[in-house]
Each structure stands twice: as C-alpha cells, then as structure tokens.
Amino acid sequence: MDFEEFLWARGVSELAVETLREAFLNQSPVTSFVHEQMMKHYREYLIVGGMPEVVVTYNNNPDFAATLLQQRKIIQSYRDDISKYAAEQKTKAKRFFDAIPSELSKQKKRFILKNMEQTASMQKYEDAALWLDDAGVAYFCYNLHSLALPFEQEENRSLFKVYLLDTGLLCALWNDNTQLKVMQGEIDINEGALTENFVAAELRKHGRKLHYYNRKSRQELDFLLAENNKVTIVEVKSGDEYQRHASVDTALREQPEKIGKVMVMSKFNLEKTENILYVPLYMAAFI
C-alpha cells in the first residue's frame, strides 16, 4: 500500500484525503489540527509500512511488537525468495539486500559496493541488482551527469542509491528501537534515511523513475523529475532546518532556465515562496 491506501485502511475518509489533495494542488496550508493528525498517521506509516498483512495486524492490534514480528517474517520470506529464485546470483543478491539499511544510514546515502566486499564492482553485482529491482524489492536511484533532458541520456549508472520497497521493513531491519523514536517524533534518525526512503517509495509507487544529482560531492539534489520539458527538484528535509538548502539555491541561481518547480518536503505545513513550495511529507502521495 502507498500512503494514501494506508490512510484508507486506517479509517481516514476519501473526502479527507481529497481535501489534502486539493490543498496540495492549490498550494494552500491545511489547518494545524489536520496537519498534526496527518503527521501522526505519517509516523505510523513509517513504522508499519504498507505490506497488507502488516497493516491488518496493526489494525487488529496496534502493538508494534506484533507488527515487528510480522515484518520479520516477511523479511525472512524475501530472503527465502532470493535463495529460491535468484539462481546463481542468490549470494550476491542476499548480500546486496542486507546492505541496504546500513548504506542508507550514511550521510551521503550513495550505495558503495566495496562496503560489501573489497573486490565488488557493478559488473560483478549487476545481475543481482537487476534481480532485486525487477522483483520490486529495492528501488534504484541513479545519478545524473547534468540537469539536462532526457534523463536517460544523462544517467551515470555507476553511481546510485538504493531504497527498500517499504519503510516498515526498513525499520525492522535496523532493529534499534527505531519504532519508539519515530512515534516520539524523531523522523530524522539515521541521517534522515527513513524520510528519504518514504519519498522514494511514494514516487516509485506512482510510476516515477528515480534520479538524483551530485556534482563532485559539493552539490546534491535528492530527487529529479521530468515534467513539461523542465526539471522538478524534490528535496527531502527530516529536521527543523528545512529552509536551508544550499544545493537547491545553487541550482536556481546557476540553471534557472532548466528548472520548472522546486518542492522541499518536511514535517512542517505547506507554505510557498517565490521559487520554492514547502510541502509536508505526507503530501508526497500527491506528487
């Protein structure tokens, strides 16, 4: 389930969801009460995720211990599926799958193959990576050489990030009391990996391809979308300093003709400036 489907499962009416969608389209904030309620649902979704059996378990018994047990069963079933279907790539695919949580927890979040084994290379792991991508277990986000369109001609497939299909499973894999921290409002844990994974998964579940931009480690943009022959920048901020975005400011200053929209996702209510739309994280469902 994506976040919108999770809301329905949790008893949020379609009318309420449509009200949120209209606020996003009209670029207008919601009331403080609605925002607080939606952020609560958002934090729940980070922990529970969208696997149907996990959502059913949580609905029947909102106890994260029971939810975690169900998530661990699913994780084991994924590992079993890798062993069963990935053929000669199973060892590499398992190693790749198990490395995703730690690689996402790094500040830069770029997946470094040599962190798995010193002799690792994309040539060696390409088939395993493709299997995980094709199976829908992992979402790959490729670096772009520039902000030019079409993105396919600008991809650098040797540089990439890898996100897990479900934030609930990601929390379960960390196994460090993440669930309690998130419900207490700490959504910036593990270098903001959870919030970035949420946005990546929402984009993919709505048919978006994932790309990011990194220029010599001095300028990085989290997600880039192609819309109306322009580039839409989607930046993800998990902490309080959501209005600090040097890389976005540089892109707007140096390449304004290429950029159509800029959205900065954060835990705060919607607001708009001349060049940037600040959007609450839960509205990623409407991008």
C-alpha positions as CSV (number, residue, x, y, z in Angstrom):
1,M,0.0,0.0,0.0
2,D,1.1,3.5,-0.7
3,F,0.4,6.2,2.0
4,E,-3.0,7.1,0.6
5,E,-4.1,3.5,0.7
6,F,-2.7,3.2,4.2
7,L,-4.9,6.2,5.2
8,W,-8.0,4.4,3.9
9,A,-7.0,1.2,5.7
10,R,-6.7,3.3,8.9
11,G,-10.2,4.7,8.5
12,V,-9.4,8.1,7.0
13,S,-12.3,9.0,4.7
14,E,-11.8,9.6,0.9
15,L,-13.3,13.1,1.4
16,A,-10.5,13.9,3.9
17,V,-7.8,12.6,1.5
18,E,-9.3,14.6,-1.3
19,T,-9.2,17.7,0.9
20,L,-5.5,17.1,1.3
21,R,-5.0,16.6,-2.4
22,E,-6.8,19.9,-3.1
23,A,-4.6,21.7,-0.6
24,F,-1.6,20.4,-2.4
25,L,-2.9,21.3,-5.8
26,N,-4.0,24.8,-4.6
27,Q,-0.7,25.2,-2.7
28,S,-2.5,26.2,0.4
29,P,-1.8,25.0,4.0
30,V,-4.1,22.8,6.0
31,T,-5.3,23.6,9.5
32,S,-2.9,23.0,12.3
33,F,-5.2,20.2,13.7
34,V,-5.3,18.4,10.3
35,H,-1.6,18.8,9.9
36,E,-0.9,17.3,13.4
37,Q,-3.2,14.4,12.7
38,M,-1.7,13.7,9.3
39,M,1.9,13.8,10.7
40,K,0.7,11.2,13.3
41,H,-0.5,9.0,10.5
42,Y,2.7,9.6,8.6
43,R,4.8,8.5,11.6
44,E,2.6,5.4,11.9
45,Y,3.2,4.6,8.2
46,L,7.0,5.0,8.6
47,I,6.9,2.2,11.2
48,V,4.1,0.0,9.9
49,G,4.7,0.4,6.2
50,G,2.3,-0.8,3.5
51,M,2.6,-4.5,3.4
52,P,-1.1,-5.6,3.6
53,E,-0.6,-8.4,6.2
54,V,1.3,-6.0,8.4
55,V,-1.4,-3.3,8.2
56,V,-4.1,-5.8,9.0
57,T,-2.0,-7.0,12.1
58,Y,-1.6,-3.4,13.2
59,N,-5.3,-2.6,12.7
60,N,-6.3,-5.6,14.7
61,N,-3.8,-4.9,17.4
62,P,-2.0,-1.6,17.4
63,D,1.0,-3.1,19.2
64,F,4.3,-2.6,17.5
65,A,5.7,-5.8,18.9
66,A,3.2,-7.8,17.0
67,T,3.8,-5.7,13.9
68,L,7.5,-6.2,14.2
69,L,7.1,-9.9,14.4
70,Q,5.0,-9.9,11.2
71,Q,7.6,-7.7,9.4
72,R,10.4,-10.0,10.4
73,K,8.5,-13.0,8.9
74,I,8.2,-11.0,5.6
75,I,11.9,-10.2,5.6
76,Q,12.7,-13.8,6.1
77,S,10.4,-14.7,3.2
78,Y,12.2,-12.2,1.0
79,R,15.5,-13.9,1.9
80,D,13.9,-17.3,1.1
81,D,12.6,-16.0,-2.2
82,I,16.1,-14.7,-3.1
83,S,17.5,-18.1,-2.4
84,K,14.8,-19.8,-4.4
85,Y,14.5,-17.5,-7.5
86,A,17.8,-15.6,-7.9
87,A,19.6,-18.7,-9.1
88,E,23.4,-18.3,-9.2
89,Q,23.0,-14.6,-8.1
90,K,21.4,-15.5,-4.8
91,T,24.5,-15.0,-2.6
92,K,25.2,-11.6,-4.2
93,A,21.5,-10.6,-4.1
94,K,21.3,-11.5,-0.4
95,R,24.4,-9.5,0.4
96,F,23.0,-6.6,-1.6
97,F,19.7,-6.8,0.2
98,D,21.2,-6.9,3.6
99,A,23.5,-3.9,2.9
100,I,20.7,-1.5,2.1
101,P,19.8,-0.4,5.6
102,S,23.4,0.5,6.6
103,E,24.2,2.2,3.2
104,L,21.1,4.3,3.6
105,S,22.1,5.4,7.1
106,K,25.2,7.1,5.8
107,Q,25.1,10.9,5.3
108,K,25.5,10.8,1.6
109,K,23.4,7.6,1.2
110,R,25.2,6.6,-2.1
111,F,25.5,2.8,-2.2
112,I,29.2,1.8,-2.1
113,L,29.7,-1.7,-3.5
114,K,33.1,-2.1,-1.8
115,N,31.4,-1.8,1.6
116,M,30.0,-5.3,0.9
117,E,33.3,-6.8,-0.3
118,Q,36.6,-5.2,-1.4
119,T,36.5,-6.7,-4.9
120,A,32.9,-5.7,-5.6
121,S,32.1,-3.9,-8.8
122,M,28.9,-3.0,-10.7
123,Q,29.9,-5.5,-13.4
124,K,30.2,-8.2,-10.8
125,Y,26.9,-7.3,-9.0
126,E,24.8,-6.0,-11.9
127,D,22.7,-9.2,-12.4
128,A,22.0,-9.3,-8.6
129,A,21.0,-5.6,-8.6
130,L,18.7,-6.1,-11.6
131,W,17.1,-9.1,-9.9
132,L,16.3,-7.0,-6.8
133,D,15.0,-4.2,-9.0
134,D,12.8,-6.4,-11.2
135,A,11.4,-8.3,-8.2
136,G,10.3,-4.9,-6.7
137,V,12.4,-5.5,-3.5
138,A,14.6,-2.5,-4.0
139,Y,14.3,0.9,-5.8
140,F,17.4,2.1,-7.6
141,C,18.0,5.9,-7.9
142,Y,20.7,6.8,-10.5
143,N,23.0,9.8,-10.6
144,L,22.7,12.3,-13.4
145,H,25.7,14.0,-15.1
146,S,23.6,17.2,-15.5
147,L,20.1,18.6,-15.3
148,A,19.6,18.2,-19.0
149,L,16.7,16.2,-20.5
150,P,16.1,13.4,-21.3
151,F,17.4,11.9,-18.1
152,E,18.1,8.6,-19.7
153,Q,21.0,10.2,-21.7
154,E,22.5,11.7,-18.6
155,E,22.4,8.6,-16.3
156,N,25.6,7.6,-14.6
157,R,24.8,4.0,-13.6
158,S,28.0,3.5,-11.7
159,L,26.7,6.0,-9.0
160,F,23.4,5.1,-7.4
161,K,21.3,5.0,-4.2
162,V,19.2,2.0,-3.2
163,Y,16.0,2.3,-1.3
164,L,13.9,-0.5,0.3
165,L,10.3,-1.1,-1.0
166,D,8.8,-0.5,2.4
167,T,9.7,1.8,5.3
168,G,8.2,-0.6,7.9
169,L,10.6,-3.3,6.7
170,L,13.5,-0.8,6.8
171,C,12.7,0.0,10.5
172,A,12.5,-3.7,11.3
173,L,15.9,-4.3,9.7
174,W,17.6,-1.6,11.7
175,N,16.5,-3.3,15.0
176,D,17.5,-0.3,17.1
177,N,14.2,0.9,18.8
178,T,13.5,2.9,15.6
179,Q,9.8,2.5,16.1
180,L,9.7,4.2,19.5
181,K,11.9,7.0,18.3
182,V,9.7,7.7,15.3
183,M,6.5,7.7,17.4
184,Q,8.2,10.2,19.7
185,G,8.7,12.5,16.7
186,E,12.3,11.6,15.7
187,I,11.9,11.2,12.0
188,D,15.4,12.5,11.3
189,I,17.0,9.3,12.7
190,N,19.8,7.5,10.7
191,E,20.7,10.7,8.8
192,G,17.1,11.1,7.6
193,A,17.2,7.8,5.7
194,L,13.6,6.9,6.7
195,T,12.0,10.1,5.3
196,E,14.1,9.9,2.1
197,N,13.1,6.3,1.7
198,F,9.4,7.2,2.2
199,V,9.5,9.8,-0.6
200,A,11.5,7.5,-2.9
201,A,8.9,4.7,-2.4
202,E,5.9,7.0,-2.9
203,L,7.4,8.3,-6.2
204,R,8.1,4.8,-7.5
205,K,4.6,3.5,-6.4
206,H,3.2,6.3,-8.6
207,G,5.2,5.3,-11.6
208,R,8.1,7.8,-11.3
209,K,11.6,6.9,-12.1
210,L,14.2,7.8,-9.5
211,H,17.2,10.1,-10.3
212,Y,19.4,12.3,-8.2
213,Y,22.1,14.8,-9.0
214,N,25.6,15.0,-7.4
215,R,28.3,17.3,-8.7
216,K,31.7,16.4,-7.2
217,S,30.2,15.9,-3.8
218,R,29.6,19.7,-3.5
219,Q,26.1,19.9,-4.7
220,E,23.5,17.2,-4.3
221,L,19.7,17.2,-5.2
222,D,17.7,14.4,-3.7
223,F,15.2,13.6,-6.5
224,L,14.8,15.0,-10.0
225,L,11.6,14.5,-12.1
226,A,11.0,15.4,-15.7
227,E,7.8,17.4,-16.1
228,N,6.6,19.6,-19.0
229,N,10.1,19.6,-20.5
230,K,11.5,21.0,-17.3
231,V,13.2,19.6,-14.3
232,T,11.3,19.4,-11.0
233,I,13.5,19.2,-7.9
234,V,12.2,17.3,-4.9
235,E,14.3,17.9,-1.8
236,V,13.7,16.0,1.4
237,K,14.3,17.5,4.9
238,S,13.8,15.5,8.0
239,G,14.9,18.0,10.6
240,D,14.0,21.5,11.7
241,E,16.2,23.5,9.3
242,Y,14.0,22.8,6.3
243,Q,14.6,26.2,4.8
244,R,18.4,25.7,4.5
245,H,19.0,24.1,1.1
246,A,22.3,25.3,-0.4
247,S,22.3,22.9,-3.3
248,V,18.8,23.9,-4.4
249,D,19.7,27.6,-4.1
250,T,22.8,27.0,-6.3
251,A,20.7,25.2,-9.0
252,L,18.1,28.0,-9.0
253,R,20.9,30.6,-9.3
254,E,23.0,28.8,-12.0
255,Q,20.4,26.9,-14.1
256,P,17.0,28.6,-13.7
257,E,16.1,28.0,-17.3
258,K,16.1,24.2,-16.8
259,I,14.1,24.2,-13.6
260,G,10.3,24.1,-13.6
261,K,9.4,23.5,-9.9
262,V,11.1,23.1,-6.6
263,M,9.5,21.2,-3.8
264,V,11.1,20.9,-0.3
265,M,9.4,18.1,1.7
266,S,9.5,18.5,5.5
267,K,7.5,17.9,8.7
268,F,6.1,21.4,8.5
269,N,2.8,22.7,7.0
270,L,2.6,23.8,3.4
271,E,4.0,27.3,2.5
272,K,5.1,29.0,-0.7
273,T,7.8,31.4,-1.5
274,E,8.6,33.0,-4.9
275,N,10.7,30.0,-6.1
276,I,10.0,27.1,-3.7
277,L,7.0,25.2,-2.5
278,Y,7.5,23.8,1.0
279,V,5.3,20.6,1.3
280,P,4.5,18.4,4.3
281,L,6.0,14.9,3.8
282,Y,2.6,13.2,3.8
283,M,1.7,15.1,0.6
284,A,4.4,13.1,-1.3
285,A,1.4,10.9,-2.1
286,F,0.1,13.5,-4.5
287,I,3.3,14.3,-6.5
